Amino acid sequence: MKNIFCLITIALLCGCMTPKGDYHIVAEDEFGRDLAPNIKFVAQNGTGITSTKISLCAGSPGAIIRIYDLHTNEEIKSLSPRKCR
């Protein structure tokens, strides 16, 4: 019973942690060059940020993922930068 309660609590908290807004996601190498200059990764309403980061890291180990607000072009400090392993 405790395990089920913990799983439900974690699931609810993860849903609350999804940032709201529109974001532009960029993968860069260690020198700051965009790894996909002709592709624009966009997460609308905060959905898809995590899956996009995972996909970019799987395709480019060692990349640095940066997330920007689509409207203000400011980097979201709570979400980026993230270094892929």
C-alpha positions as CSV (number, residue, x, y, z in Angstrom):
1,M,0.0,0.0,0.0
2,K,2.9,2.4,0.8
3,N,4.4,1.7,-2.6
4,I,1.2,2.6,-4.4
5,F,0.9,5.8,-2.5
6,C,4.5,6.7,-3.2
7,L,4.1,6.0,-7.0
8,I,0.9,8.1,-7.1
9,T,2.6,11.0,-5.3
10,I,5.6,10.9,-7.6
11,A,3.3,10.9,-10.7
12,L,1.4,13.9,-9.4
13,L,4.5,15.8,-8.6
14,C,6.0,15.2,-12.0
15,G,2.9,16.5,-13.6
16,C,3.2,19.7,-11.5
17,M,6.8,20.1,-12.5
18,T,6.1,20.5,-16.2
19,P,6.9,24.1,-17.1
20,K,4.2,26.1,-18.8
21,G,5.0,28.1,-21.9
22,D,6.6,27.7,-25.3
23,Y,10.3,26.8,-25.5
24,H,13.0,26.5,-28.1
25,I,15.5,23.6,-27.4
26,V,19.0,23.8,-28.8
27,A,21.8,21.1,-28.7
28,E,25.3,22.5,-28.8
29,D,28.8,21.0,-28.9
30,E,31.4,22.0,-26.3
31,F,32.4,25.0,-28.4
32,G,28.8,26.4,-28.5
33,R,28.1,25.4,-32.1
34,D,24.5,24.3,-32.9
35,L,24.4,20.6,-33.7
36,A,21.2,20.9,-35.7
37,P,21.3,24.5,-37.3
38,N,18.6,23.8,-39.8
39,I,16.2,22.2,-37.3
40,K,14.2,24.1,-34.7
41,F,13.0,22.0,-31.8
42,V,10.0,23.6,-30.1
43,A,8.0,22.4,-27.0
44,Q,4.6,24.1,-26.8
45,N,3.0,24.4,-23.4
46,G,6.0,22.8,-21.8
47,T,5.2,19.3,-23.2
48,G,7.9,17.4,-24.8
49,I,10.9,19.1,-23.1
50,T,12.1,15.9,-21.4
51,S,11.6,13.6,-24.4
52,T,13.3,16.1,-26.7
53,K,16.3,16.3,-24.3
54,I,16.5,12.6,-24.0
55,S,16.4,12.2,-27.8
56,L,19.0,14.8,-28.4
57,C,21.3,13.3,-25.8
58,A,20.9,9.8,-27.3
59,G,21.9,11.2,-30.7
60,S,24.7,13.4,-29.5
61,P,26.5,12.2,-26.4
62,G,28.5,15.0,-24.9
63,A,26.2,17.7,-26.2
64,I,25.0,20.6,-24.1
65,I,21.2,21.1,-24.2
66,R,19.9,24.7,-23.7
67,I,16.3,25.7,-23.4
68,Y,15.1,29.2,-24.3
69,D,11.7,30.9,-23.9
70,L,10.3,31.1,-27.5
71,H,8.8,34.5,-27.0
72,T,11.6,36.4,-25.1
73,N,14.6,34.3,-26.2
74,E,15.9,34.1,-22.6
75,E,17.5,30.9,-21.4
76,I,15.5,29.1,-18.8
77,K,18.1,28.8,-16.0
78,S,16.1,26.2,-14.0
79,L,16.1,23.8,-17.0
80,S,19.4,24.5,-18.8
81,P,22.2,24.0,-19.6
82,R,22.3,20.3,-19.3
83,K,25.3,18.2,-20.4
84,C,24.6,14.9,-22.1
85,R,26.5,11.8,-20.9
